[in-house]
Amino acid sequence: MTDLSHAPLPGALPDKRQVAASFSRAAASYDSVAELQRAVGSQLLARLPADTAPQRWLDMGCGTGYFSRVLGERWPASQGIALDIAEGMLNHARPLGGAEHFIAGDAERLPLKADSVQLIFSSLAVQWCANFEAVLSEAYRVLQPGGVLAFASLCVGTLEELRESWRAADGLVHVNRFRTFEAYQQLCAASGLRVVSLERRPHVLHYPDVRSLTHELKALGAHNLNPGRPGGLTGRARIVALVHAYERFRQAQGLPATYQVVYAVLEKPL
């Protein structure tokens, strides 16, 4: 039997300390370039069951706290917990409010009591977790019976245009690796949580040039964090080759960057 918590990834995920440091550095610039993050989080909110009304909720991987504030406004009488692995993000989010508690923590080892929340909301965070089986196990532990885990993540096929262009330019790894959609399906099915919905939807952004895309990824803290990534400065010849290769994908709206987004709503049985 294959261990799906690790096997589907075509190579190791980045070290969490690097992820935390990268997103901490990006805290000040993140919201200015977070079009995708806002759109995906809004789509995830729309997928919540209509009768969702948690007394206590967790925004897992809260980032700058944008959706913590949205959740707090939606349920003003609720108690919110905003959690992130990046201290820099929490330092940015805390003064803006939205949640009662801001906690540094890891989705694979939640610093919460069992049966303590009715909703876990997590938008574009769990793709950085190497052991997604542990994420699901922790969600099961901390959710009350009848509670909901709603997450959005990224899967294989994300930034494929950029990946293919770099492959043509120098054959090296420059784009983050993600889990397969099939792995999400199998792990969710085996989690003990009831799968209410699980789907994959492409989200395409367009850019006038490659520099605009790579600048945005850096501002988000989501540039290449893979083990085995090329070190040092990227040479001008390789950049020229990248630009030339990416032009093959140009559309009327600009250069496309496709994100394959996984949306899931899971429920802990009563």
TORGUBA-145684 format. One record per atom (N, C-alpha, C): x, y, z; residue in one letter. Coordinates in pm, whole numbers, plus 50000, padded with zeros to 5 digits. Layout:
% residues N
XYZA
...
//
This chain:
% residues 270
500864988150000M
500005000050000M
500895012450000M
500665021349909T
501475033549898T
501095043450008T
502075049650070D
501845060250168D
501585073150094D
500305076750078L
499945088249995L
500285101550059L
500615101350188S
500975114050250S
502305119250199S
503095110450136H
504395114650086H
504615111149939H
504135099649895A
504525094449765A
504135102949645A
502935109349640P
502535116049516P
503365128249481P
504085133649577L
504845145749548L
506075142349465L
506245148749349P
507405146049265P
508645152849320P
509075148449437G
510195154749507G
509715160349639G
510625163949725A
510255168249859A
509685182449857A
508785185049951L
508285198549971L
509345206650045L
509245219850038P
510245228250104P
510205226750255P
511335229550318D
511455229550463D
510535240350521D
509805236850626K
508845246250683K
509495258850737K
510715257750784R
511395269750832R
511605279650718R
511905274350598Q
512055283050481Q
510715289050441Q
509655280950448V
508315285950416V
507945297250512V
508135294850642A
507785304850742A
508585317750722A
509885316350696A
510735328150677A
510335335850552A
510035328450444S
509675334950318S
508375342850330S
507375336750394F
506105343750409F
506195354850513F
507025353350612S
507235364350707S
507805376550636S
508785374250549R
509385385350474R
508365392050381R
507375384150335A
506415389450237A
505205396150302A
505145396350435A
503935401050503A
503505415050457A
504455424250445A
504105438050412A
503615439550269A
504115431250178S
503755432550037S
502635423249994S
502295413650077Y
501405402750037Y
500045407549987Y
499355415950066D
497995419750030D
497905427849901D
498985434549865S
498945442849743S
498915434449616S
499275421649626V
499345413249506V
498555400249525V
497575400449616A
496905388049656A
495575385849584A
495505389149456E
494265387449380E
493785372949382E
494685363749355L
494325349649354L
493835345249491L
494565349149596Q
494225344949731Q
492835349749773Q
492505362149736R
491175367549769R
490095360049693R
490335357549565A
489335350849482A
489095336549530A
490175329349560V
490045315449604V
489355314749740V
489775323249833G
489135323249965G
487655326349958G
487275335449870S
485855338849853S
485085327049796S
485715319949700Q
485085307849646Q
484915297249753Q
485895296049841L
485805286249948L
484695289850046L
484585302550082L
483505306950169L
482135303550111L
481995305349980A
480715302649913A
480355287949916A
481335279249940R
481085264849944R
480725259650083R
480775268150185L
480395263850318L
478915260250322L
478555250150399P
477125246750414P
476335258950459P
475115260050409A
474295272050434A
474015274050582A
473975263250660D
473645264450802D
474875266050891D
476035268750832T
477245270550911T
477135282951000T
477285280851130A
477225291951227A
478075288251347A
479395288151332P
480265283351439P
480325292951557P
480405287151676Q
480675295251794Q
482165298151806Q
482965288451758R
484415290251759R
484955284951626R
485795292951561W
486365288851432W
487875290951433W
488535283751342L
489985284751325L
490285288351180L
491015299151161D
491555302651028D
492975297051025D
493135285650960M
494385277950963M
495275281950845M
496375288650876G
497205294650773G
496635308150736G
496445316550838C
495675329050822C
496395339650741C
497735338550726G
498465348750651G
498295362450714G
497955372250634T
497795385950684T
496475387950757T
495675377450768G
494435378450844G
493245383550767G
493365384550634Y
492255389850554Y
490975381950578Y
491055368550568F
489845360550585F
489485358550732F
490415360550823S
490045360850964S
489085372550989S
489375383750926R
488505395350941R
487145392950874R
487165386350759V
485895383050691V
485055373650777V
485695363450834L
484975353950919L
484435360951044L
485245369751102G
484815376951221G
483605385951194G
483585391951075E
482445400351038E
481205391851008E
481405380050951R
480265371250919R
479605366051045R
480415362551146W
479885357251272W
480435365551388W
479895377551408P
480465386751507P
480385381751651P
479465372551680A
479355367451816A
480255355351840A
480985351151737S
481825339251749S
483195342751806S
483915332251845Q
485305333751889Q
486215328551779Q
487105336851730G
487975333051619G
489405330751664G
490035320851601I
491445317851626I
492155318651491I
493155327051481A
493955328351359A
495315321951385A
495665312451300L
496905304851320L
497755305251194L
499045307151212D
499965306951099D
501335302551147D
502095296551056I
503445292151090I
504455303751083I
504055314651014A
504955326050991A
504675337151092A
505625339551181E
505455350051282E
505265363851218E
505945366051105G
505795378951038G
504375381650993G
503695371250945M
502305372750904M
501425375851026M
501645368751136L
500845371251256L
501075385351310L
502305390051306N
502605403651351N
501885413951267N
501715410751138H
500975419751048H
499475419051077H
498985406951101A
497535404751114A
496985409451247A
497745407451353R
497235409451490R
496635423451512R
497305434351473P
496735447751499P
495455450451419P
495215442751313L
494045445051228L
492805437851280L
492975429151379G
491845422651443G
491195411851358G
489935408951391G
489185398651321G
489065385851400G
490115381951470A
490105370151554A
490425374051699A
489995365751791E
490275368451933E
491685364251970E
492175353651904H
493505348451935H
494315347151806H
495575351151812F
496515349251701F
497645340451753F
497805328651692I
498685318351745I
499665313651637I
500925312651674A
501915306451586A
501785291251602A
501585284451489G
501405270051498G
501445263451362G
501485250251366D
501655241651250D
500375233751229D
499875233451105A
498655226151074A
498795211151099A
500025206151098E
500245191851123E
500295188551272E
500375198751357R
500395196851503R
499685208851567R
498395209051557L
497625220751602L
497695222251754L
497995234251803P
498085236551947P
496705239352007P
495745230751977L
494365232452023L
493875219652088L
492895220852176K
492315209352242K
491415201652146K
491185188952176A
490265180652098A
488845186152110A
488085184652003D
486665188452001D
486455203052044D
487305212051994S
487275225852045S
486745236251946S
486605232751818V
486095242551719V
485025236151632V
484155244751577Q
483105239851487Q
483465241551339Q
484435250251312L
484835252651172L
486335254851164L
486965247851072I
488345250751032I
488295255650888I
488745267850868F
488795274050735F
490255275650698F
490645270750581S
492055271450543S
492165273650393S
492575285550355S
492655288950212S
494105290850169S
494555282250078L
495875282850016L
496995282650120L
496915272750208A
497975270750308A
498465256450311A
497565246650301V
497965232750325V
498815226850214V
498945233850101Q
499855228849996Q
501305228850043Q
501605236150150W
502965236550203W
503225225550306W
502205217550338C
502335207050438C
502725193850371C
503885188450406A
504345176050345A
503485164150388A
503035164150513N
502245152950565N
500785157250575N
500085156450463F
498695160950462F
497805151450541F
498205138950552E
497485129350636E
497425134450780E
498525140050828A
498565145650963A
497655157850975A
497585166050870V
496685177650870V
495235173150889V
494845163050814L
493475157850824L
493215151550961L
494205144351013S
494065138051143S
493905148551254S
494675159251244E
494565170151341E
493225177351329E
492755179351206A
491455185551186A
490355177051250A
490445163951229Y
489465154751289Y
489505155951442Y
490695156951497R
490845157551643R
490225170051701R
490495181651641V
490075194251703V
488635198251668V
488075192551564L
486685195651528L
485725188751624L
484675195651658Q
483585189351730Q
482775180751633Q
482095170451681P
481215162751593P
480225171851519P
480125169951389G
479315178751307G
480065190951255G
481315192751302G
482125204151259G
482635202451116G
483065213451057V
483425213750915V
484875218150897V
485585210950811L
486885215350759L
486675219650615L
486935232250586A
486865237350450A
488245242150411A
488825236250307F
490155240550266F
490235242450115F
491085251650076A
491455253449935A
492965251649927A
493415244249827S
494835241549812S
495185241749664S
496445239149634L
496905238349496L
497395224349466L
497205219949342C
497655206549306C
498495207049179C
498965195349139V
499795194049019V
499075200548900V
499835207548819G
499295215248707G
499345230148733G
499595233948859T
499705248148895T
500985254048835T
500855265848775L
501975272948712L
502685264248608L
501905256248536E
502495247148438E
503175254848324E
502615266448288E
503235274448182E
504645278848223E
504765283248348L
506085287648398L
507025275748408L
506515264448457R
507335252548470R
507875247948333R
506965247648235E
507375243248101E
508365252948039E
508185265748063S
509095275748007S
510485274748069S
510545272548200W
511855270548263W
512505257648215W
511705247448195R
512255234648147R
512905236648010R
512265244647926A
512825247547794A
514075256247805A
514105265047907A
515215274347920A
516475267847976A
516325259748084D
517535253948143D
517345240248206D
516105235048206G
515875221548256G
515935220148407G
516025231248481L
516135230548627L
514795233148695L
514725230348825V
513505232148903V
513415246648950V
512425253848898H
512215267648940H
510805270048994H
509935259948989V
508525261749025V
508185251949137V
507435256649236N
507085248149349N
506305235749305N
506585224649373R
505895212049345R
504645211049432R
503625204449379F
502395202849454F
501885188549446F
501035184949540R
500445171649548R
499455169549432R
499225157149394T
498255154349289T
496835155749343T
495895158549254F
494495159249294F
494025145549343F
494505134949279E
494135121449318E
494575118349461E
495725123749504A
496175121949641A
495215128649738A
494755140749703Y
493765147349788Y
492505138949799Y
492045133549687Q
490845125149688Q
491015113149781Q
492135106249768Q
492345093949845Q
492555096949994Q
493315107250023L
493585110450163L
492325115550234L
491535123650165C
490285128450225C
489305116850249C
489225107750153A
488335096250166A
488725087450283A
490025086850315A
490525078050422A
490635085150557A
490205097750566S
490465105950683S
489515103650800S
488385097150774G
487355096050877G
486365107450872G
486695117950799L
485775129150777L
484885125950656L
483655130650661R
482735128450548R
483015138950440R
483225134550318V
483505143750207V
482185149450156V
481945162050188V
480745168950140V
480935173149995V
482095178749966S
482445182549828S
483955182849814S
484425179349696L
485855179549665L
485995181049516L
486555192149473E
486655194749330E
487915202549297E
488275202049170R
489445209349120R
488935219249015R
489375231849028R
488975242248934R
490195250348893R
490385252748764P
491495261248722P
491175276048747P
492175283548787H
492035298048802H
493195304148725H
492895312048622V
493925317348534V
494065332448554V
495285336848583L
495625350948587L
496445354248463L
496425366848423H
497195371048305H
498125382648342H
499295382748279Y
500335392548307Y
500865398348177Y
501295411148180P
501835416948058P
503175410848018P
503945406048117D
505255400348089D
505665390948202D
506725383348180V
507175373448278V
507615380248407V
508265391748396R
508755398748515R
507615402048611R
506475405748557S
505315409048643S
504875396848722S
504875385148658L
504505372748728L
505515369248836L
506805369048803T
507805364848900T
507915374949015T
507715387748986H
507695397949092H
506545395349188H
505375391749135E
504215389049220E
504465376749308E
505015366249251L
505295354249330L
506245357349446L
507235365849419K
508175369549525K
507485378049631K
506625387249589A
505925395749683A
504965387749771A
504465376549717L
503575367849793L
504355358549887L
505655357649867G
506445347949943G
506335334049885G
505745332749765A
505465319649706A
506385316449588A
507535322949583H
508475319549477H
509095306049510H
510035301549429N
510525287849437N
511195284649571N
510585275349646L
511115271149775L
511525256549775L
511595250549656N
511885236249647N
513305232749689N
513475221049752P
514815215549765P
515365212849624P
516635215349604G
517225212849473G
517035224349376G
516485235449425R
516335246949335R
517705252549302R
517825259149187P
519125264549152P
519555275549248P
520825275549286G
521335285649377G
521935297349301G
522135308249373G
522785319849312G
521855327549219G
522395337249153L
521625345549062L
521335338048933L
520165340848877T
519795334848750T
520415343248638T
521215336948553G
521935344048450G
521045350648347G
521525361248287R
520735368748189R
520345359848071R
521245351248026A
520935342647911A
519755333547941A
519705328548066R
518585319748103R
517285327548113R
517355339948161I
516155348348167I
515615351048027I
516525354147935V
516115356447795V
515455343947738V
516045332447769A
515485319747721A
514115317247782A
513955320447910L
512665318947976L
511605327747911L
511935340347891V
510995349747830V
510575344847691V
511545340347615H
511255335347480H
510325323247486H
510595314047578A
509785301847588A
508375304947635A
508235314547727Y
506905317547782Y
506025324447679Y
506635331547584E
505865338647482E
504995329147400E
505365316247396R
504545306547321R
503145305247380R
503005308747508F
501705307147575F
500845319947568F
501385330747512R
500695343647519R
499295342747458R
498345348947529Q
496965349947482Q
496625364647465Q
495425367447417A
495025381347393A
495085389547523A
494775383047636Q
494765390247765Q
496155391947824Q
497145384647771G
498495385247824G
499065371347843G
500125370347923L
500735357347952L
499925350448062L
499425338248037P
498595331548138P
499425324648245P
498905324748366A
499465316748476A
498285309148536A
498285295948516T
497155287648558T
497435281548695T
496495283348785Y
496535277048916Y
495445266448920Y
495815253948952Q
494845243248968Q
494465242849117Q
493255247549146V
492815249449283V
491905237849327V
492225232149441V
491405221749503V
490515228249608V
489205226149597Y
488255230949697Y
487635218849767Y
487645218749899A
487115207349972A
486325212050094A
485205205450116V
484425207150238V
484225193250298V
484745191250420L
484665178350490L
483955180550623L
483265170450670E
482485171650793E
482825160250888E
483005163351015K
483245152851115K
481905146551152K
481795133551141P
480505126851170P
480055129451313P
478745129551331L
478165131251465L
478405118751549L
//
